[in-house]
């Protein structure tokens, strides 16, 4: 039987210990939620609610104190993480690379559909044409289009 959610968070907890400038803080306290397949889902909440910590935990950038993240009912793997889209609030793309170079880099790193490396350039060209940016492919990320 297939899991009801493509991505599921179960009893996720994370506490950051105090340091010189901050006191100890529980950021996630037994968070449980699920994300249905083929749907765009947003995490919303006030500053400090744990949104970024949740995302970082999903991608393995932060180790939770407790709980688990499941993809199709099984523990999340690197291959699974490559299939998850994430759009952060701020653009942190390298300003010294062109949009073509940025897409090529992301394709090499994440490659969610396991495209053959010999097809990278034609894949990037197709996507840039699809979204109307082909004529801007050589512009640096820090320049306005």
C-alpha positions as CSV (number, residue, x, y, z in Angstrom):
1,X,0.0,0.0,0.0
2,X,1.3,3.4,-1.0
3,X,1.9,6.0,1.8
4,X,-0.8,8.8,2.0
5,X,1.9,11.5,1.7
6,X,4.9,11.7,-0.6
7,X,6.8,13.5,2.1
8,X,6.0,13.0,5.8
9,X,7.5,14.5,8.9
10,X,7.0,12.5,12.2
11,X,7.6,13.9,15.6
12,X,10.5,16.1,14.5
13,X,12.2,17.9,17.4
14,X,15.2,20.3,17.4
15,X,16.7,22.3,20.3
16,X,19.5,24.7,19.9
17,X,21.8,25.0,22.9
18,X,22.7,28.4,24.2
19,X,25.8,30.2,23.2
20,X,27.4,33.5,24.0
21,X,24.6,35.5,22.4
22,X,21.5,33.3,22.5
23,X,19.7,31.3,25.2
24,X,18.7,27.6,24.6
25,X,15.7,27.4,22.4
26,X,13.4,24.6,21.3
27,X,12.7,25.3,17.6
28,X,10.7,22.2,16.7
29,X,8.7,20.4,19.3
30,X,7.3,17.0,18.0
31,X,6.3,18.5,14.6
32,X,4.3,16.1,12.5
33,X,2.8,16.9,9.0
34,X,2.5,15.4,5.6
35,X,2.8,16.8,2.0
36,X,0.5,15.3,-0.6
37,X,2.0,14.2,-4.0
38,X,1.8,16.6,-7.0
39,X,0.9,19.6,-4.9
40,X,2.7,22.8,-4.1
41,X,2.9,23.3,-0.4
42,X,4.0,26.3,1.6
43,X,5.3,26.5,5.1
44,X,4.1,29.7,6.8
45,X,4.6,31.1,10.2
46,X,6.1,34.0,12.1
47,X,9.8,34.6,12.4
48,X,11.3,31.9,14.7
49,X,8.5,29.4,14.1
50,X,10.9,26.7,12.8
51,X,10.2,26.9,9.0
52,X,13.9,27.1,8.0
53,X,14.9,24.5,10.6
54,X,12.3,22.2,9.1
55,X,13.5,22.7,5.6
56,X,17.2,22.3,6.6
57,X,16.3,19.1,8.5
58,X,14.5,17.7,5.4
59,X,17.6,18.3,3.3
60,X,19.9,16.9,6.0
61,X,21.7,20.1,6.7
62,X,20.6,19.9,10.3
63,X,20.3,16.7,12.3
64,X,17.1,16.6,14.4
65,X,17.2,15.7,18.1
66,X,14.2,13.4,17.5
67,X,11.8,12.3,14.8
68,X,12.1,11.3,11.2
69,X,11.5,12.5,7.6
70,X,10.0,9.9,5.3
71,X,9.7,9.9,1.5
72,X,6.9,7.6,0.2
73,X,6.9,5.9,3.6
74,X,10.7,5.2,3.8
75,X,13.6,7.1,5.2
76,X,14.7,10.0,3.0
77,X,17.7,9.2,0.7
78,X,19.9,11.5,-1.3
79,X,18.1,10.4,-4.5
80,X,14.8,11.3,-2.9
81,X,16.1,14.8,-1.8
82,X,17.0,15.5,-5.5
83,X,13.3,15.1,-6.3
84,X,12.1,17.8,-3.9
85,X,11.7,21.3,-5.1
86,X,12.5,24.2,-2.8
87,X,12.1,27.9,-3.4
88,X,13.6,30.0,-0.6
89,X,12.4,33.5,0.3
90,X,15.6,35.1,-0.9
91,X,17.7,34.6,-4.0
92,X,21.1,33.4,-3.1
93,X,22.3,32.5,-6.6
94,X,25.9,33.4,-7.5
95,X,25.9,36.9,-9.0
96,X,29.1,36.2,-11.0
97,X,27.6,33.3,-13.0
98,X,25.2,33.5,-16.0
99,X,21.7,32.0,-15.8
100,X,23.0,29.3,-18.2
101,X,25.9,28.4,-15.9
102,X,23.7,28.4,-12.9
103,X,21.3,25.9,-14.5
104,X,24.1,23.7,-15.7
105,X,25.6,23.6,-12.2
106,X,22.2,22.7,-10.6
107,X,21.6,20.1,-13.2
108,X,25.0,18.5,-12.5
109,X,24.4,18.6,-8.7
110,X,20.8,17.7,-8.4
111,X,19.8,16.0,-11.8
112,X,16.4,14.8,-10.5
113,X,15.6,13.0,-13.7
114,X,19.0,11.5,-14.2
115,X,19.7,13.1,-17.5
116,X,22.8,11.9,-19.3
117,X,25.7,14.5,-18.9
118,X,26.0,14.6,-22.7
119,X,22.4,16.1,-22.8
120,X,23.0,18.8,-20.1
121,X,23.5,21.7,-22.5
122,X,20.4,20.9,-24.7
123,X,18.3,20.4,-21.6
124,X,19.3,23.8,-20.2
125,X,18.7,25.4,-23.6
126,X,15.2,23.8,-23.7
127,X,14.3,25.1,-20.3
128,X,15.6,28.6,-20.9
129,X,13.6,28.7,-24.1
130,X,10.6,27.4,-22.3
131,X,10.6,30.3,-19.8
132,X,11.7,32.9,-22.3
133,X,15.2,33.5,-21.0
134,X,17.3,32.0,-23.9
135,X,18.2,35.5,-25.2
136,X,19.4,36.4,-21.6
137,X,21.5,33.2,-21.1
138,X,24.8,35.0,-21.0
139,X,23.8,37.7,-18.5
140,X,25.2,37.4,-15.0
141,X,22.9,36.5,-12.1
142,X,23.4,39.9,-10.5
143,X,22.2,41.9,-13.5
144,X,18.6,42.9,-14.0
145,X,17.1,41.5,-17.2
